[in-house]
Amino acid sequence: MAAFKAHCAFGFWLGDYLNIETKLDKAMGQFGCIASLADLPGDAKMAKYIRDAIKLHHVGVKPAAVRTPAEKLVAPGYFLAAIKKNKKASATYTAFTPSKKKEYIEWVVEAKTEATRDKRLAQAVEWMSEGKVRNWKYVNC
C-alpha cells in the first residue's frame, strides 16, 4: 500500500497467485493508480480477492524468490601473484568468502594509475597477512 497526494496504490503480497485483472502499471500494485473508489473492483470481487489471499497465506504459499546470477569473480594475475608471495596473506585470502575477496579485488583493480594500484596491492597484502578484511577499521562500529 502506498499513499500520495492525489492517488494511492494497493496490491496483494501474493498477487501473482490470485486471478486479478491487473492494470498495465505493475509498479502501482495489481489495481494500478487509484484516484477514487471507482478505480477499485466492486465489493464482491474485492472480498473474493481477500478471501483467496487469506487461503494462500494459511496454506503457506511464499512468493517466488527472484535471484540474479552472481558474476564470476576473476582476480587478475598480478593480484594473485603478489598474494602468493606471502604465505599468511595467501592463507587468509583462501579462507575469505567470495564477498571478502571481491572487496579487495575491486579496491585494487579500480585504481586509476599504476602507482595507486601498486600501493593498494602492497597495502592489501599487508592487511591480509595480518588476517584483516578490506574494511577492517569498521568491523566493530
N, CA, C and O of each residue as an XYZ file, in Angstrom:
564
protein
N       0.842     -1.163      0.000
C       0.000      0.000      0.000
C       0.890      1.228      0.000
O       1.890      1.285      0.715
N       0.521      2.204     -0.802
C       1.262      3.460     -0.852
C       0.274      4.596     -1.044
O      -0.683      4.472     -1.809
N       0.505      5.708     -0.348
C      -0.399      6.851     -0.435
C       0.353      8.079     -0.935
O       1.492      8.333     -0.544
N      -0.307      8.831     -1.805
C       0.239     10.060     -2.361
C      -0.821     11.152     -2.224
O      -1.911     10.881     -1.721
N      -0.531     12.366     -2.655
C      -1.484     13.466     -2.512
C      -2.769     13.229     -3.296
O      -3.863     13.435     -2.771
N      -2.647     12.804     -4.531
C      -3.822     12.703     -5.393
C      -4.249     11.270     -5.699
O      -5.288     11.057     -6.323
N      -3.477     10.308     -5.276
C      -3.833      8.921     -5.571
C      -3.163      7.981     -4.570
O      -2.387      8.417     -3.720
N      -3.469      6.704     -4.679
C      -2.828      5.696     -3.842
C      -2.637      4.431     -4.665
O      -3.122      4.332     -5.792
N      -1.942      3.488     -4.106
C      -1.713      2.205     -4.766
C      -1.952      1.111     -3.739
O      -1.692      1.288     -2.549
N      -2.451     -0.020     -4.215
C      -2.755     -1.126     -3.318
C      -2.508     -2.419     -4.069
O      -2.829     -2.538     -5.252
N      -1.941     -3.371     -3.381
C      -1.714     -4.662     -4.005
C      -1.584     -5.734     -2.955
O      -1.382     -5.447     -1.776
N      -1.700     -6.966     -3.387
C      -1.563     -8.112     -2.501
C      -0.152     -8.656     -2.610
O       0.421     -8.711     -3.698
N       0.406     -9.061     -1.469
C       1.755     -9.611     -1.437
C       1.878    -10.818     -2.363
O       2.886    -10.963     -3.055
N       0.888    -11.668     -2.385
C       0.881    -12.846     -3.250
C      -0.036    -12.610     -4.452
O      -0.685    -13.539     -4.932
N      -0.088    -11.384     -4.929
C      -0.996    -11.020     -6.008
C      -0.782    -11.791     -7.293
O      -1.728    -11.971     -8.059
N       0.427    -12.249     -7.553
C       0.686    -13.013     -8.774
C      -0.021    -14.364     -8.753
O      -0.241    -14.964     -9.806
N      -0.380    -14.849     -7.561
C      -1.064    -16.131     -7.441
C      -2.582    -15.988     -7.463
O      -3.300    -16.984     -7.548
N      -3.067    -14.765     -7.387
C      -4.505    -14.509     -7.435
C      -4.899    -14.195     -8.872
O      -4.081    -13.696     -9.645
N      -6.115    -14.478     -9.225
C      -6.597    -14.177    -10.583
C      -7.179    -12.769    -10.606
O      -8.395    -12.586    -10.668
N      -6.302    -11.787    -10.556
C      -6.720    -10.392    -10.536
C      -6.506     -9.807    -11.925
O      -5.450     -9.975    -12.536
N      -7.526     -9.123    -12.404
C      -7.394     -8.414    -13.693
C      -6.542     -7.187    -13.413
O      -7.045     -6.169    -12.937
N      -5.244     -7.283    -13.711
C      -4.314     -6.215    -13.348
C      -4.321     -5.104    -14.380
O      -4.659     -5.308    -15.546
N      -3.937     -3.919    -13.916
C      -3.746     -2.772    -14.801
C      -2.359     -2.924    -15.429
O      -1.578     -3.782    -15.018
N      -2.066     -2.111    -16.397
C      -0.779     -2.218    -17.095
C       0.402     -1.846    -16.205
O       1.481     -2.423    -16.340
N       0.213     -0.884    -15.292
C       1.313     -0.390    -14.468
C       1.468     -1.245    -13.213
O       0.806     -0.986    -12.208
N       2.343     -2.270    -13.255
C       2.544     -3.172    -12.114
C       3.216     -2.459    -10.943
O       3.129     -2.928     -9.808
N       3.888     -1.330    -11.201
C       4.544     -0.608    -10.128
C       3.534     -0.023     -9.149
O       3.879      0.274     -8.006
N       2.304      0.141     -9.583
C       1.262      0.707     -8.731
C       0.384     -0.387     -8.127
O      -0.746     -0.106     -7.728
N       0.864     -1.610     -8.050
C       0.094     -2.701     -7.468
C      -0.817     -3.337     -8.502
O      -0.789     -2.967     -9.676
N      -1.616     -4.283     -8.070
C      -2.475     -5.005     -9.010
C      -3.615     -4.144     -9.551
O      -4.183     -4.470    -10.593
N      -3.960     -3.060     -8.871
C      -5.109     -2.251     -9.277
C      -4.709     -0.942     -9.946
O      -5.572     -0.124    -10.266
N      -3.429     -0.736    -10.158
C      -2.958      0.477    -10.822
C      -3.107      1.701     -9.937
O      -3.232      1.583     -8.718
N      -3.095      2.864    -10.545
C      -3.222      4.133     -9.832
C      -4.676      4.296     -9.386
O      -5.581      4.301    -10.219
N      -4.900      4.427     -8.095
C      -6.244      4.554     -7.546
C      -6.458      6.002     -7.140
O      -5.886      6.474     -6.157
N      -7.292      6.708     -7.912
C      -7.582      8.114     -7.624
C      -8.940      8.267     -6.945
O      -9.207      9.290     -6.315
N      -9.793      7.263     -7.069
C     -11.105      7.292     -6.418
C     -11.567      5.863     -6.182
O     -10.945      4.920     -6.673
N     -12.649      5.695     -5.436
C     -13.177      4.362     -5.166
C     -13.630      3.669     -6.442
O     -13.686      2.440     -6.496
N     -13.955      4.448     -7.468
C     -14.387      3.869     -8.744
C     -13.255      3.097     -9.420
O     -13.513      2.256    -10.281
N     -12.015      3.368     -9.044
C     -10.871      2.670     -9.633
C     -10.662      1.275     -9.042
O      -9.885      0.484     -9.578
N     -11.338      0.978     -7.962
C     -11.235     -0.337     -7.329
C     -12.311     -1.266     -7.878
O     -13.336     -0.800     -8.376
N     -12.089     -2.584     -7.793
C     -13.143     -3.513     -8.200
C     -14.312     -3.424     -7.207
O     -14.184     -2.835     -6.134
N     -15.417     -4.001     -7.572
C     -16.595     -3.966     -6.702
C     -16.359     -4.700     -5.397
O     -15.363     -5.405     -5.236
N     -17.290     -4.527     -4.466
C     -17.159     -5.135     -3.140
C     -17.060     -6.653     -3.209
O     -16.258     -7.255     -2.494
N     -17.866     -7.277     -4.065
C     -17.870     -8.737     -4.162
C     -16.514     -9.250     -4.667
O     -15.970    -10.214     -4.129
N     -15.977     -8.597     -5.704
C     -14.675     -9.022     -6.246
C     -13.569     -8.812     -5.211
O     -12.715     -9.678     -5.019
N     -13.592     -7.656     -4.547
C     -12.551     -7.361     -3.562
C     -12.618     -8.364     -2.411
O     -11.581     -8.821     -1.930
N     -13.813     -8.706     -1.968
C     -13.955     -9.689     -0.888
C     -13.419    -11.044     -1.328
O     -12.793    -11.743     -0.531
N     -13.652    -11.431     -2.592
C     -13.128    -12.692     -3.119
C     -11.605    -12.673     -3.137
O     -10.968    -13.652     -2.749
N     -11.015    -11.562     -3.588
C      -9.560    -11.439     -3.605
C      -8.986    -11.578     -2.192
O      -7.969    -12.244     -1.995
N      -9.632    -10.956     -1.224
C      -9.159    -11.014      0.156
C      -9.261    -12.443      0.695
O      -8.329    -12.933      1.333
N     -10.392    -13.114      0.440
C     -10.550    -14.500      0.902
C      -9.502    -15.411      0.264
O      -8.922    -16.266      0.933
N      -9.264    -15.221     -1.044
C      -8.259    -16.043     -1.737
C      -6.857    -15.787     -1.186
O      -6.060    -16.715     -1.047
N      -6.561    -14.525     -0.873
C      -5.246    -14.187     -0.314
C      -5.077    -14.823      1.066
O      -3.994    -15.301      1.402
N      -6.132    -14.828      1.854
C      -6.078    -15.450      3.185
C      -5.834    -16.948      3.052
O      -5.051    -17.520      3.811
N      -6.503    -17.586      2.089
C      -6.310    -19.024      1.866
C      -4.855    -19.315      1.499
O      -4.256    -20.258      2.016
N      -4.294    -18.504      0.609
C      -2.894    -18.699      0.222
C      -1.972    -18.570      1.433
O      -1.016    -19.329      1.589
N      -2.278    -17.602      2.278
C      -1.463    -17.393      3.474
C      -1.543    -18.601      4.406
O      -0.522    -19.062      4.917
N      -2.750    -19.111      4.627
C      -2.923    -20.248      5.529
C      -2.291    -21.531      4.970
O      -1.830    -22.382      5.730
N      -2.274    -21.659      3.656
C      -1.659    -22.835      3.031
C      -0.136    -22.754      3.134
O       0.551    -23.775      3.097
N       0.386    -21.532      3.264
C       1.831    -21.354      3.413
C       2.551    -21.032      2.117
O       3.752    -21.272      1.999
N       1.827    -20.489      1.141
C       2.459    -20.123     -0.131
C       3.399    -18.954      0.106
O       3.040    -17.980      0.768
N       4.582    -19.054     -0.430
C       5.587    -17.995     -0.321
C       5.824    -17.395     -1.696
O       5.741    -18.108     -2.696
N       6.118    -16.098     -1.772
C       6.429    -15.511     -3.076
C       7.694    -16.123     -3.657
O       8.619    -16.471     -2.923
N       7.729    -16.252     -4.968
C       8.904    -16.816     -5.637
C      10.082    -15.867     -5.457
O       9.953    -14.657     -5.644
N      11.216    -16.423     -5.096
C      12.420    -15.615     -4.924
C      12.974    -15.236     -6.288
O      13.074    -16.067     -7.190
N      13.326    -13.983     -6.419
C      13.925    -13.509     -7.661
C      15.411    -13.356     -7.418
O      15.839    -12.507     -6.637
N      16.184    -14.169     -8.080
C      17.636    -14.128     -7.903
C      18.301    -13.874     -9.248
O      17.917    -14.430    -10.278
N      19.282    -13.039     -9.200
C      20.077    -12.798    -10.391
C      21.346    -13.631    -10.271
O      21.893    -13.771     -9.178
N      21.808    -14.173    -11.361
C      23.032    -14.973    -11.276
C      24.222    -14.111    -10.866
O      24.400    -12.998    -11.362
N      25.018    -14.632     -9.967
C      26.188    -13.907     -9.489
C      27.261    -13.855    -10.574
O      27.439    -14.795    -11.347
N      27.959    -12.739    -10.605
C      29.057    -12.604    -11.560
C      30.197    -13.530    -11.149
O      30.419    -13.780     -9.964
N      30.895    -14.021    -12.126
C      32.077    -14.841    -11.858
C      33.195    -13.915    -11.418
O      33.555    -12.983    -12.138
N      33.743    -14.168    -10.242
C      34.804    -13.339     -9.686
C      36.146    -13.776    -10.265
O      36.557    -14.925    -10.103
N      36.821    -12.856    -10.936
C      38.106    -13.165    -11.548
C      39.162    -12.212    -10.982
O      39.083    -10.996    -11.154
N      40.139    -12.791    -10.313
C      41.235    -11.997     -9.769
C      42.326    -11.890    -10.824
O      42.687    -12.890    -11.443
N      42.860    -10.680    -11.036
C      43.944    -10.525    -12.012
C      45.192    -11.294    -11.579
O      45.413    -11.531    -10.392
N      45.990    -11.671    -12.555
C      47.197    -12.444    -12.292
C      48.164    -11.756    -11.362
O      48.724    -12.389    -10.466
N      48.374    -10.443    -11.565
C      49.317     -9.713    -10.713
C      48.840     -9.685     -9.261
O      49.659     -9.662     -8.341
N      47.533     -9.686     -9.051
C      46.963     -9.692     -7.703
C      47.265    -11.023     -7.009
O      47.745    -11.048     -5.875
N      46.978    -12.122     -7.703
C      47.216    -13.449     -7.135
C      48.706    -13.707     -6.916
O      49.091    -14.324     -5.923
N      49.548    -13.235     -7.846
C      50.991    -13.437     -7.714
C      51.533    -12.726     -6.478
O      52.383    -13.265     -5.770
N      51.037    -11.509     -6.219
C      51.504    -10.754     -5.050
C      51.074    -11.429     -3.753
O      51.823    -11.437     -2.776
N      49.883    -11.987     -3.744
C      49.390    -12.648     -2.536
C      50.152    -13.952     -2.284
O      50.447    -14.279     -1.134
N      50.471    -14.695     -3.339
C      51.151    -15.983     -3.177
C      52.568    -15.832     -2.627
O      53.121    -16.786     -2.080
N      53.160    -14.650     -2.765
C      54.496    -14.420     -2.237
C      54.503    -14.381     -0.709
O      55.548    -14.575     -0.087
N      53.344    -14.132     -0.104
C      53.231    -14.051      1.350
C      52.304    -15.175      1.819
O      51.114    -15.180      1.502
N      52.864    -16.134      2.582
C      52.092    -17.312      2.990
C      50.886    -16.957      3.850
O      49.807    -17.521      3.669
N      51.062    -16.020      4.790
C      49.946    -15.631      5.655
C      48.838    -14.957      4.847
O      47.656    -15.232      5.055
N      49.221    -14.086      3.939
C      48.233    -13.398      3.102
C      47.504    -14.390      2.217
O      46.294    -14.284      2.017
N      48.238    -15.348      1.690
C      47.641    -16.362      0.829
C      46.640    -17.220      1.600
O      45.561    -17.523      1.090
N      46.988    -17.607      2.813
C      46.086    -18.415      3.636
C      44.830    -17.624      3.997
O      43.721    -18.157      3.965
N      45.011    -16.355      4.339
C      43.866    -15.511      4.683
C      42.957    -15.332      3.478
O      41.739    -15.465      3.599
N      43.530    -15.033      2.316
C      42.752    -14.823      1.105
C      41.980    -16.088      0.735
O      40.822    -16.005      0.328
N      42.598    -17.239      0.870
C      41.942    -18.505      0.550
C      40.754    -18.751      1.474
O      39.746    -19.316      1.049
N      40.864    -18.335      2.725
C      39.796    -18.549      3.702
C      38.658    -17.539      3.568
O      37.579    -17.752      4.120
N      38.883    -16.454      2.849
C      37.853    -15.426      2.691
C      36.635    -15.960      1.936
O      36.740    -16.869      1.112
N      35.488    -15.375      2.237
C      34.274    -15.640      1.460
C      34.399    -14.904      0.134
O      35.232    -14.005      0.016
N      33.602    -15.257     -0.860
C      33.678    -14.551     -2.138
C      33.473    -13.035     -2.018
O      34.102    -12.267     -2.746
N      32.609    -12.608     -1.117
C      32.382    -11.160     -0.983
C      33.604    -10.452     -0.400
O      33.912     -9.325     -0.786
N      34.292    -11.101      0.515
C      35.504    -10.503      1.094
C      36.617    -10.423      0.040
O      37.352     -9.438     -0.020
N      36.731    -11.466     -0.785
C      37.710    -11.446     -1.876
C      37.378    -10.329     -2.857
O      38.263     -9.609     -3.319
N      36.095    -10.195     -3.168
C      35.656     -9.178     -4.129
C      35.989     -7.770     -3.652
O      36.374     -6.919     -4.454
N      35.845     -7.515     -2.348
C      36.167     -6.190     -1.811
C      37.614     -5.820     -2.093
O      37.899     -4.708     -2.537
N      38.522     -6.743     -1.837
C      39.939     -6.470     -2.086
C      40.221     -6.332     -3.581
O      40.919     -5.406     -3.995
N      39.692     -7.231     -4.381
C      39.958     -7.198     -5.824
C      39.463     -5.891     -6.427
O      40.188     -5.239     -7.178
N      38.232     -5.504     -6.102
C      37.689     -4.263     -6.663
C      38.498     -3.061     -6.223
O      38.740     -2.154     -7.018
N      38.919     -3.040     -4.972
C      39.684     -1.909     -4.457
C      40.993     -1.735     -5.229
O      41.378     -0.617     -5.569
N      41.662     -2.839     -5.498
C      42.941     -2.764     -6.216
C      42.711     -2.469     -7.698
O      43.401     -1.622     -8.265
N      41.780     -3.133     -8.319
C      41.556     -3.001     -9.761
C      41.008     -1.626    -10.138
O      41.291     -1.133    -11.230
N      40.231     -1.001     -9.258
C      39.616      0.284     -9.575
C      40.581      1.467     -9.506
O      40.186      2.595     -9.799
N      41.811      1.238     -9.132
C      42.799      2.325     -9.078
C      43.006      2.886    -10.479
O      43.089      2.137    -11.452
N      43.089      4.214    -10.570
C      43.202      4.859    -11.881
C      44.626      4.871    -12.437
O      44.815      4.898    -13.653
N      45.616      4.851    -11.565
C      47.000      4.834    -12.027
C      47.701      3.586    -11.503
O      47.274      2.975    -10.524
N      48.776      3.229    -12.174
C      49.529      2.047    -11.739
C      50.181      2.271    -10.382
O      50.306      1.340     -9.585
N      50.592      3.500    -10.123
C      51.219      3.799     -8.832
C      50.218      3.554     -7.692
O      50.561      2.977     -6.660
N      48.994      3.999     -7.898
C      47.960      3.786     -6.885
C      47.645      2.304     -6.759
O      47.467      1.787     -5.655
N      47.577      1.627     -7.895
C      47.299      0.190     -7.876
C      48.370     -0.554     -7.096
O      48.053     -1.412     -6.272
N      49.634     -0.236     -7.347
C      50.738     -0.905     -6.662
C      50.708     -0.612     -5.155
O      50.988     -1.493     -4.341
N      50.371      0.618     -4.797
C      50.292      0.997     -3.390
C      49.158      0.229     -2.706
O      49.328     -0.288     -1.602
N      48.002      0.159     -3.368
C      46.867     -0.573     -2.802
C      47.162     -2.071     -2.703
O      46.770     -2.726     -1.737
N      47.845     -2.598     -3.696
C      48.177     -4.018     -3.685
C      49.097     -4.339     -2.515
O      48.900     -5.340     -1.826
N      50.099     -3.495     -2.290
C      51.018     -3.701     -1.166
C      50.254     -3.613      0.158
O      50.491     -4.402      1.074
N      49.338     -2.647      0.249
C      48.538     -2.491      1.463
C      47.625     -3.691      1.673
O      47.448     -4.150      2.802
N      47.043     -4.201      0.585
C      46.156     -5.364      0.661
C      46.910     -6.591      1.160
O      46.413     -7.323      2.016
N      48.092     -6.811      0.635
C      48.899     -7.964      1.062
C      49.262     -7.827      2.542
O      49.217     -8.803      3.291
N      49.619     -6.628      2.950
C      49.967     -6.395      4.361
C      48.766     -6.688      5.265
O      48.901     -7.388      6.268
N      47.598     -6.156      4.913
C      46.402     -6.371      5.737
C      45.999     -7.848      5.767
O      45.627     -8.377      6.815
N      46.077     -8.505      4.612
C      45.711     -9.924      4.579
C      46.698    -10.766      5.387
O      46.305    -11.756      6.003
N      47.985    -10.378      5.389
C      48.955    -11.124      6.186
C      48.671    -10.975      7.678
O      49.082    -11.810      8.483
N      47.962     -9.896      8.040
C      47.548     -9.682      9.433
C      46.165    -10.289      9.701
O      45.655    -10.213     10.819
N      45.565    -10.890      8.669
C      44.259    -11.529      8.826
C      43.089    -10.569      8.759
O      41.998    -10.889      9.233
N      43.298     -9.394      8.178
C      42.267     -8.360      8.168
C      41.441     -8.396      6.880
O      41.946     -8.695      5.798
N      40.160     -8.083      7.036
C      39.292     -7.906      5.873
C      39.536     -6.509      5.323
O      40.193     -5.694      5.971
N      39.024     -6.232      4.159
C      39.278     -4.955      3.487
C      38.876     -3.759      4.352
O      39.667     -2.829      4.511
N      37.695     -3.762      4.901
C      37.221     -2.646      5.719
C      37.299     -2.984      7.208
O      36.331     -2.818      7.949
N      38.448     -3.453      7.618
C      38.646     -3.909      8.987
C      38.443     -2.798     10.004
O      38.097     -3.078     11.152
N      38.649     -1.552      9.618
C      38.518     -0.439     10.546
C      37.079     -0.263     11.041
O      36.837      0.286     12.116
N      36.130     -0.744     10.227
C      34.719     -0.500     10.533
C      33.987     -1.759     11.022
O      32.761     -1.754     11.127
N      34.710     -2.810     11.315
C      34.065     -4.070     11.705
C      33.312     -3.927     13.018
O      32.209     -4.459     13.142
N      33.859     -3.240     13.986
C      33.214     -3.152     15.313
C      32.527     -1.820     15.546
O      32.390     -1.391     16.692
N      32.099     -1.167     14.498
C      31.413      0.130     14.666
C      29.970     -0.049     15.018
O      29.251      0.935     15.194
